[in-house]
Amino acid sequence: MFKRIGIALLLAFTMLLALLHLETENPTVVAYASPTCSSVSECADLATEARDSITELVGQENELSDDIARLNAEITDLRTTNDGLEFSISAAMIDIANLEIEIAENREWLAETEIEIEGLLDAVAARMRLTQQIDGINPIALILTENDDLTDIIAQIRFFSRIVATDADIMDQLVALVGTYDTIIEDLAYQAEMLAATRASLEIEQSVLIANQNDLLFLEGQLREELYGIGIQRMNEEETLAAIEEMRLVLEQTPPPPIATPPAAPVPDVPPPAADTGSTPEAPVAPAPPPPAAPEANTGMTHPMPAGRGNITSHFGPRTLDGFHWGIDWAAPGFPPILAAASGTVVRNGYNAGGWGYYIILSHMINGERVDTVYAHFHYQSSIAVGTIVSQGQVIGTQGNTGFSFGAHLHFEVHPGGFGWQTAVDPISWIPNP
């Protein structure tokens, strides 16, 4: 019975492996890289690709979920079989214990039977010695010739008959005991053989049970790795789609650069014609093209992240974290947009791993003075190129947690006279209702 159970378990496990086709290699985890796009159409194409990839990953997740459901059903059946196997093993242990008790009892019975047989053999030997003494003589004739008294003759004949009957009984008991002895010997041999077979079967069933449990753990580990890999890929694609949508929003709110059109050539001051000499006057020289348009002048700044208004998480000045804080930090839930505090030109757009993370520096003209502003810890790198002119209130990025940061926020600095390291002033006097 136990061998059949073990073979059935092995067959079920083999079919399970054939059904699932689970790979033993580690799942591929795609490293996430922040995407960039420089136009609305490019962002739309990237978003379509990201959505297609997410749809494909969702399909893979659904297929894996079906595989997991089938595996769970097989695991449930296998565990049920294992429970039955453990019950059978427990029953076999009880049978072995009872068999050992029975063997011990049979051995005691065998010892008692041997003693009884020895006693019977002694009795038979005594009878044989008695008959040997009268060997060759008719016992009845001997009694009749040696006794004259009829009463004595009858009594001796009866006594001899009893001896003969007793010998017959003894011989019958001896034959029966010898048969019982042989039966006990055969039973003990059979029981010893069954005990050895039961123990061998028990060891096989225990090894099958341990192997099945290890295989279940291995399969569950593979499923966890596959789920982890697909989860990472889908999360990366969702992050990619979110970044592309943010870039698209920035690009849609960024006005196109002005198209430079050459000004109309001024009418030259032509001197009054001289006397007709028959010559043609020289053509006037066109003036040089005007310089590129500068950003419009500003009279003040607006709040760079209205969603964080009133929630200053770190002020300008000394602090224990880094010695001195050269700006103001605002924080708001989610990923609110960051706006240009004033009209100006993008002079830097980069990444600083040890401090600001993704950041932008704008240069403005405010009341006739150059003032630069710094916006740091963007969620992704802004798609606005260096040299681009932005308007006051235009979206230039989103709040993030890149660089030396312990939570999503905007770090904002003000540098009168132009940007320089540690030249910032407290922005609190530049921003109304901070």
Salt bridges, closest charged atoms under 4 A:
GLU61 OE1 - ARG234 NH1 2.56
ASP67 OD1 - ARG70 NH2 2.17
GLU100 OE2 - ARG199 NH2 2.66
ASP167 OD1 - ARG127 NE 3.08
GLU220 OE2 - ARG79 NH2 2.89
GLU238 OE2 - ARG234 NE 3.26
GLU245 OE2 - ARG51 NH2 2.91
GLU245 OE1 - ARG248 NH2 2.77
GLU252 OE2 - ARG248 NH1 2.61
ASP322 OD1 - ARG319 NE 2.78
ASP329 OD2 - ARG319 NH1 3.92
ASP329 OD1 - HIS325 NE2 3.26
ASP329 OD2 - HIS409 NE2 3.67
ASP329 OD1 - HIS411 ND1 3.01
ASP372 OD2 - ARG370 NH2 3.00
GLU413 OE2 - HIS411 NE2 2.68
GLU413 OE1 - HIS415 NE2 2.78
